[in-house]
Amino acid sequence: MTLQEVLQTATNSPVVKRAITNLNTLNEAYDYGSAFSRGMRIDLNGFTILLISGTASIDEQGRTVHVGDLRAQTRRTFKNITELLAAEGATWKDIVRTTCYLRDIDRDYKEFNEERTSFYKEQGLSPLPASTGIQAKLCRPDLLVEIEAIAILPRTGAGK
């Protein structure tokens, strides 16, 4: 296929999008007065892109869990993202980028990075996703970490 044919196909292909959810793991944001999707699935030209919203140590009722424990909050955050990915037929091996927000990066980055490294090794990730770490004031004072992620995978079988 020539470049012109590829571009023509791309411009004629509709962008199909829908919200990602997994109510066994996370409630919907509307349940606690916020307005966003837990993630967005975009189907385009034979690929699926999953945009996972900032996700934290929240349970299925929308409560913060593991208050004050950065390592446990990080693990719960990874679990929540894992479950959102699974709802769309994806895994961490499909993740291409993360953005990691820490309430206090000076105090918590070393522990966060140890947990992340351990989790990525458990997942067998190679290569590792691109990532950025940012200090941020998070939406709840009891949250210590929040992570957003982007996954890309072939459309065949994903989320069907």
ROVOLO-986630 format. One record per residue: residue in three letters; x, y, z of N, C-alpha, C in turn. Coordinates in nm, 2 decimals, decimal comma. Layout:
BEGIN
R   roro    neast   nnorth      nup   caeast   canorth     caup    ceast   cnorth      cup
R    ala        X        Y        Z        X         Y        Z        X        Y        Z
...
This chain:
BEGIN
R   roro    neast   nnorth      nup   caeast   canorth     caup    ceast   cnorth      cup
R    met     0,08    -0,12     0,00     0,00      0,00     0,00     0,09     0,12     0,00
R    thr     0,06     0,22    -0,08     0,14      0,34    -0,09     0,10     0,43     0,03
R    leu     0,18     0,53     0,05     0,16      0,63     0,16     0,02     0,70     0,13
R    gln     0,00     0,73     0,01    -0,12      0,80    -0,03    -0,25     0,71     0,00
R    glu    -0,23     0,58    -0,02    -0,34      0,49     0,01    -0,36     0,48     0,16
R    val    -0,26     0,47     0,23    -0,27      0,46     0,38    -0,34     0,59     0,43
R    leu    -0,29     0,70     0,39    -0,36      0,83     0,43    -0,50     0,83     0,39
R    gln    -0,54     0,79     0,27    -0,68      0,79     0,23    -0,76     0,69     0,32
R    thr    -0,71     0,58     0,35    -0,77      0,48     0,44    -0,80     0,55     0,57
R    ala    -0,69     0,61     0,63    -0,70      0,67     0,76    -0,81     0,78     0,76
R    thr    -0,82     0,86     0,66    -0,91      0,97     0,66    -1,06     0,92     0,64
R    asn    -1,07     0,80     0,58    -1,21      0,75     0,56    -1,25     0,66     0,67
R    ser    -1,16     0,62     0,76    -1,20      0,53     0,87    -1,26     0,61     0,99
R    pro    -1,37     0,57     1,04    -1,44      0,64     1,15    -1,36     0,62     1,28
R    val    -1,36     0,71     1,36    -1,30      0,70     1,50    -1,42     0,65     1,59
R    val    -1,41     0,54     1,65    -1,51      0,48     1,73    -1,46     0,49     1,88
R    lys    -1,53     0,55     1,97    -1,49      0,56     2,10    -1,60     0,53     2,20
R    arg    -1,56     0,48     2,32    -1,66      0,45     2,42    -1,58     0,44     2,55
R    ala    -1,66     0,46     2,66    -1,60      0,46     2,79    -1,56     0,32     2,84
R    ile    -1,45     0,32     2,91    -1,40      0,19     2,98    -1,45     0,19     3,12
R    thr    -1,49     0,08     3,17    -1,54      0,06     3,31    -1,51    -0,08     3,35
R    asn    -1,50    -0,10     3,48    -1,50     -0,23     3,55    -1,55    -0,21     3,69
R    leu    -1,68    -0,22     3,70    -1,75     -0,19     3,82    -1,72    -0,29     3,94
R    asn    -1,65    -0,40     3,91    -1,61     -0,49     4,01    -1,49    -0,43     4,09
R    thr    -1,42    -0,34     4,03    -1,30     -0,28     4,08    -1,32    -0,13     4,12
R    leu    -1,38    -0,06     4,03    -1,39      0,09     4,05    -1,54     0,13     4,02
R    asn    -1,59     0,22     4,10    -1,72      0,28     4,07    -1,70     0,39     3,96
R    glu    -1,81     0,44     3,92    -1,81      0,55     3,82    -1,79     0,68     3,89
R    ala    -1,72     0,77     3,83    -1,69      0,90     3,89    -1,82     0,98     3,93
R    tyr    -1,92     0,96     3,85    -2,05      1,03     3,89    -2,10     0,99     4,02
R    asp    -2,06     0,87     4,07    -2,11      0,82     4,20    -2,06     0,91     4,31
R    tyr    -1,95     0,98     4,30    -1,90      1,06     4,41    -1,89     1,21     4,36
R    gly    -1,97     1,25     4,26    -1,98      1,39     4,22    -1,87     1,44     4,13
R    ser    -1,81     1,35     4,06    -1,71      1,40     3,96    -1,76     1,36     3,82
R    ala    -1,69     1,41     3,72    -1,74      1,39     3,58    -1,63     1,35     3,49
R    phe    -1,60     1,22     3,48    -1,50      1,17     3,38    -1,52     1,02     3,37
R    ser    -1,47     0,97     3,26    -1,47      0,82     3,24    -1,35     0,77     3,30
R    arg    -1,36     0,65     3,35    -1,24      0,58     3,41    -1,13     0,56     3,30
R    gly    -1,18     0,55     3,17    -1,09      0,54     3,06    -1,17     0,56     2,93
R    met    -1,10     0,57     2,82    -1,17      0,58     2,69    -1,10     0,48     2,60
R    arg    -1,19     0,41     2,53    -1,14      0,31     2,42    -1,16     0,38     2,29
R    ile    -1,06     0,38     2,21    -1,07      0,44     2,07    -1,02     0,33     1,97
R    asp    -1,11     0,30     1,88    -1,08      0,21     1,77    -1,06     0,28     1,65
R    leu    -0,94     0,26     1,59    -0,90      0,34     1,47    -0,80     0,26     1,39
R    asn    -0,84     0,24     1,26    -0,75      0,18     1,16    -0,69     0,04     1,21
R    gly    -0,77    -0,04     1,27    -0,72     -0,17     1,31    -0,65    -0,18     1,44
R    phe    -0,64    -0,07     1,51    -0,58     -0,06     1,64    -0,68    -0,01     1,74
R    thr    -0,66    -0,05     1,87    -0,73      0,00     1,98    -0,64     0,08     2,07
R    ile    -0,68     0,20     2,10    -0,60      0,28     2,20    -0,69     0,29     2,32
R    leu    -0,62     0,26     2,44    -0,69      0,27     2,56    -0,63     0,39     2,64
R    leu    -0,71     0,49     2,67    -0,66      0,60     2,75    -0,72     0,58     2,89
R    ile    -0,63     0,54     2,99    -0,68      0,52     3,13    -0,66     0,65     3,20
R    ser    -0,77     0,70     3,26    -0,77      0,82     3,34    -0,68     0,81     3,46
R    gly    -0,65     0,92     3,52    -0,58      0,91     3,64    -0,65     0,82     3,74
R    thr    -0,58     0,72     3,79    -0,63      0,61     3,87    -0,55     0,61     4,00
R    ala    -0,62     0,58     4,11    -0,56      0,59     4,24    -0,61     0,47     4,32
R    ser    -0,58     0,47     4,45    -0,61      0,36     4,54    -0,76     0,38     4,59
R    ile    -0,85     0,35     4,50    -0,99      0,37     4,52    -1,06     0,23     4,51
R    asp    -1,15     0,21     4,60    -1,22      0,08     4,59    -1,35     0,09     4,51
R    glu    -1,42    -0,02     4,51    -1,54     -0,03     4,42    -1,66     0,06     4,47
R    gln    -1,65     0,11     4,59    -1,75      0,21     4,64    -1,70     0,35     4,63
R    gly    -1,58     0,37     4,57    -1,52      0,50     4,56    -1,45     0,56     4,68
R    arg    -1,42     0,47     4,77    -1,35      0,51     4,89    -1,20     0,50     4,87
R    thr    -1,12     0,59     4,93    -0,98      0,58     4,93    -0,94     0,46     5,02
R    val    -0,85     0,38     4,98    -0,80      0,26     5,06    -0,65     0,28     5,08
R    his    -0,61     0,22     5,19    -0,46      0,22     5,23    -0,41     0,36     5,26
R    val    -0,49     0,44     5,33    -0,46      0,58     5,37    -0,32     0,58     5,44
R    gly    -0,23     0,66     5,40    -0,10      0,68     5,46     0,00     0,58     5,42
R    asp    -0,03     0,48     5,34     0,06      0,37     5,30     0,09     0,38     5,15
R    leu     0,20     0,45     5,12     0,23      0,47     4,98     0,25     0,34     4,90
R    arg     0,32     0,24     4,96     0,34      0,11     4,88     0,20     0,04     4,86
R    ala     0,12     0,04     4,96    -0,01     -0,03     4,94    -0,10     0,05     4,84
R    gln    -0,10     0,18     4,85    -0,17      0,26     4,75    -0,12     0,24     4,61
R    thr     0,01     0,23     4,59     0,07      0,21     4,46     0,02     0,07     4,41
R    arg     0,02    -0,03     4,49    -0,02     -0,17     4,45    -0,17    -0,16     4,41
R    arg    -0,25    -0,10     4,49    -0,40     -0,09     4,46    -0,42    -0,02     4,33
R    thr    -0,34     0,09     4,31    -0,35      0,16     4,18    -0,32     0,07     4,06
R    phe    -0,21     0,00     4,07    -0,18     -0,10     3,97    -0,29    -0,20     3,95
R    lys    -0,34    -0,25     4,06    -0,45     -0,35     4,05    -0,57    -0,29     3,97
R    asn    -0,61    -0,16     4,01    -0,72     -0,10     3,94    -0,70    -0,08     3,79
R    ile    -0,58    -0,04     3,75    -0,54     -0,02     3,61    -0,55    -0,16     3,54
R    thr    -0,49    -0,26     3,61    -0,49     -0,40     3,55    -0,63    -0,44     3,52
R    glu    -0,73    -0,42     3,61    -0,87     -0,46     3,59    -0,93    -0,38     3,48
R    leu    -0,90    -0,25     3,47    -0,96     -0,17     3,36    -0,91    -0,22     3,23
R    leu    -0,78    -0,25     3,22    -0,72     -0,31     3,10    -0,79    -0,44     3,07
R    ala    -0,80    -0,53     3,17    -0,86     -0,66     3,14    -1,00    -0,65     3,09
R    ala    -1,08    -0,55     3,13    -1,21     -0,53     3,08    -1,21    -0,51     2,93
R    glu    -1,10    -0,47     2,87    -1,09     -0,44     2,73    -1,00    -0,54     2,66
R    gly    -0,97    -0,65     2,73    -0,88     -0,76     2,67    -0,74    -0,72     2,66
R    ala    -0,69    -0,63     2,74    -0,55     -0,58     2,74    -0,48    -0,62     2,86
R    thr    -0,35    -0,61     2,86    -0,26     -0,63     2,98    -0,16    -0,52     2,99
R    trp    -0,08    -0,52     3,09     0,03     -0,42     3,10     0,13    -0,43     2,99
R    lys     0,13    -0,54     2,92     0,22     -0,56     2,80     0,18    -0,47     2,69
R    asp     0,05    -0,42     2,69     0,00     -0,33     2,59     0,03    -0,18     2,63
R    ile     0,07    -0,15     2,75     0,09     -0,02     2,79     0,22     0,04     2,72
R    val     0,20     0,16     2,67     0,32      0,22     2,60     0,36     0,35     2,68
R    arg     0,28     0,40     2,77     0,31      0,52     2,84     0,23     0,53     2,97
R    thr     0,30     0,58     3,08     0,23      0,61     3,20     0,28     0,75     3,24
R    thr     0,19     0,82     3,32     0,22      0,94     3,39     0,19     0,92     3,53
R    cys     0,29     0,93     3,62     0,28      0,90     3,76     0,28     1,03     3,84
R    tyr     0,18     1,05     3,92     0,16      1,17     4,00     0,18     1,13     4,14
R    leu     0,28     1,20     4,21     0,31      1,17     4,35     0,28     1,30     4,43
R    arg     0,21     1,29     4,54     0,18      1,41     4,63     0,31     1,47     4,68
R    asp     0,41     1,39     4,72     0,54      1,44     4,76     0,65     1,36     4,70
R    ile     0,70     1,40     4,58     0,79      1,33     4,51     0,93     1,31     4,58
R    asp     0,97     1,41     4,65     1,10      1,40     4,73     1,09     1,29     4,83
R    arg     0,98     1,29     4,90     0,97      1,19     5,01     0,94     1,05     4,96
R    asp     0,85     1,04     4,85     0,80      0,91     4,81     0,85     0,84     4,69
R    tyr     0,93     0,91     4,61     0,97      0,86     4,48     1,05     0,72     4,49
R    lys     1,14     0,72     4,59     1,22      0,59     4,60     1,13     0,47     4,63
R    glu     1,04     0,49     4,72     0,95      0,37     4,75     0,85     0,35     4,63
R    phe     0,80     0,45     4,57     0,72      0,43     4,46     0,79     0,36     4,35
R    asn     0,91     0,40     4,32     0,99      0,34     4,21     1,02     0,19     4,24
R    glu     1,05     0,16     4,37     1,07      0,02     4,41     0,94    -0,07     4,38
R    glu     0,83    -0,01     4,42     0,70     -0,09     4,39     0,68    -0,10     4,25
R    arg     0,69     0,01     4,17     0,67      0,00     4,03     0,77    -0,10     3,96
R    thr     0,89    -0,09     4,00     0,99     -0,19     3,94     0,95    -0,33     3,97
R    ser     0,92    -0,36     4,09     0,87     -0,49     4,13     0,75    -0,54     4,05
R    phe     0,65    -0,45     4,04     0,53     -0,48     3,96     0,56    -0,51     3,82
R    tyr     0,64    -0,42     3,76     0,68     -0,44     3,61     0,75    -0,57     3,59
R    lys     0,84    -0,61     3,69     0,91     -0,74     3,68     0,81    -0,85     3,69
R    glu     0,72    -0,84     3,78     0,61     -0,94     3,79     0,53    -0,96     3,66
R    gln     0,51    -0,85     3,59     0,44     -0,85     3,46     0,52    -0,89     3,34
R    gly     0,65    -0,90     3,36     0,74     -0,94     3,26     0,75    -0,84     3,15
R    leu     0,75    -0,71     3,18     0,75     -0,60     3,08     0,89    -0,58     3,02
R    ser     0,89    -0,59     2,89     1,01     -0,55     2,82     0,97    -0,52     2,67
R    pro     0,99    -0,40     2,63     1,05     -0,29     2,70     0,95    -0,23     2,80
R    leu     1,01    -0,15     2,89     0,93     -0,08     2,99     0,85     0,03     2,92
R    pro     0,73     0,07     2,97     0,66      0,19     2,91     0,74     0,32     2,93
R    ala     0,72     0,41     2,84     0,77      0,54     2,86     0,69     0,60     2,98
R    ser     0,75     0,69     3,06     0,69      0,74     3,18     0,74     0,87     3,22
R    thr     0,65     0,95     3,29     0,69      1,07     3,35     0,64     1,07     3,49
R    gly     0,73     1,12     3,58     0,69      1,13     3,72     0,67     1,28     3,76
R    ile     0,56     1,31     3,82     0,53      1,45     3,85     0,48     1,47     3,99
R    gln     0,53     1,57     4,06     0,47      1,60     4,19     0,34     1,68     4,17
R    ala     0,23     1,64     4,23     0,11      1,71     4,21     0,02     1,71     4,34
R    lys    -0,06     1,81     4,35    -0,17      1,81     4,45    -0,28     1,72     4,39
R    leu    -0,31     1,61     4,45    -0,41      1,52     4,40    -0,55     1,56     4,45
R    cys    -0,65     1,50     4,39    -0,79      1,54     4,41    -0,84     1,51     4,55
R    arg    -0,77     1,42     4,62    -0,81      1,39     4,76    -0,69     1,41     4,85
R    pro    -0,70     1,46     4,96    -0,58      1,48     5,05    -0,52     1,35     5,10
R    asp    -0,60     1,24     5,10    -0,55      1,11     5,15    -0,49     1,02     5,04
R    leu    -0,49     1,07     4,92    -0,42      1,00     4,81    -0,27     1,04     4,80
R    leu    -0,18     0,94     4,78    -0,04      0,97     4,77     0,01     0,95     4,63
R    val    -0,06     0,88     4,55    -0,02      0,84     4,41    -0,14     0,83     4,32
R    glu    -0,12     0,87     4,20    -0,22      0,85     4,09    -0,15     0,83     3,96
R    ile    -0,20     0,74     3,88    -0,13      0,70     3,76    -0,23     0,70     3,64
R    glu    -0,19     0,76     3,53    -0,27      0,74     3,41    -0,19     0,66     3,31
R    ala    -0,25     0,60     3,21    -0,18      0,51     3,12    -0,24     0,51     2,98
R    ile    -0,16     0,48     2,89    -0,20      0,46     2,75    -0,16     0,33     2,70
R    ala    -0,25     0,25     2,64    -0,22      0,12     2,59    -0,26     0,12     2,44
R    ile    -0,19     0,05     2,36    -0,22      0,03     2,22    -0,21    -0,12     2,18
R    leu    -0,31    -0,17     2,12    -0,32     -0,31     2,08    -0,39    -0,33     1,95
R    pro    -0,37    -0,44     1,89    -0,45     -0,47     1,76    -0,59    -0,48     1,80
R    arg    -0,68    -0,44     1,72    -0,82     -0,44     1,75    -0,88    -0,58     1,76
R    thr    -0,83    -0,68     1,69    -0,88     -0,81     1,68    -0,89    -0,87     1,82
R    gly    -1,02    -0,90     1,86    -1,04     -0,96     1,99    -1,04    -0,87     2,11
R    ala    -0,99    -0,75     2,10    -0,98     -0,66     2,22    -1,12    -0,61     2,25
R    gly    -1,16    -0,64     2,38    -1,28     -0,58     2,43    -1,41    -0,63     2,37
R    lys    -1,40    -0,74     2,30    -1,52     -0,79     2,23    -1,59    -0,91     2,31
